[in-house]
């Protein structure tokens, strides 16, 4: 999944695309109006442990992703808008984004040729891998998936949870759960040190034990890396996904509001809106059509 400002989306990247078929949390006791906090923690761990199952199914799908970026001035007014549209596919075990349009106009001429050459280089590199290279790449991917799973499991320990009700989204019943940072929480993973800086609300599908929607808000300044990038209070990500062909969960929509400073100099005040559509199963014999031959998006 492509997310633009990745350091804001690290929470979502770790939590947002993991599914589980047929598993459900233990039901509340008879007469109980909601899940207990312990039941909610169990539910979050179920979602984390289901990573591999849905991940494998996602690799069978291709879809279209449209990103719209709006740059804002100091008063929150839009200064500029640009969009990019990608075809997302799995090639030799790695997700690839092929740019097919800018500002809703299909690539043509030199831009289309350059993008096609980039994709063909990826294909050539992957197809010419020897067994050891492929094994190392697959091991790195597997390590990343396991780290993502452990991150989500730590979310269960890092927050105090409260179920606020049950809500139907796109015809699916979901548990609505609020999460506030847990006082005194000590992270086990390096990446989890950011968790106390965020609060979130989750809509979790009752039948599939899967994230349906996630609304993450930054509640304190977060610093990243050696270049001292800072994410400011008030930044926010809302992520939604959908059940496709009754077998897999795929991204549906993401909205990002980002207020950040990089290297203590450059300010970023942007809004990003990402939509996903045209989900199709990607067959082994699917032809990679050159970019210039892709029709303009509707």
Buried (B, 14 or more C-beta within 10 A) or exposed (E): BBBBBEBBBBBBBBBBBBBBBEBEBEEEEEEEEBBBBEBBBBBBBBBBBBBEBBBEBBBBBBBBBBBBBBEBEEEEEEEEEEBBBBBBBBBBEBBBBBBBBEEEEBBEEEBBBEBBEEBEEBEEEBEEBEEEEEEEBEEEBEEEBEEBBBBBBBBBBBBEBBBEEBEEBEEBEBBBBBBBBBEEBEBEBEBBEBBBBBBBBBBBBBEBBBBBBBBBBBBEEBEBEEEEBBBBEEBBBBBBBBBBEEEBBBBBBBBBBBBBBBEEEEEBBBBBBBBBEEBBEBEEEEEBEBBBEBEEBE
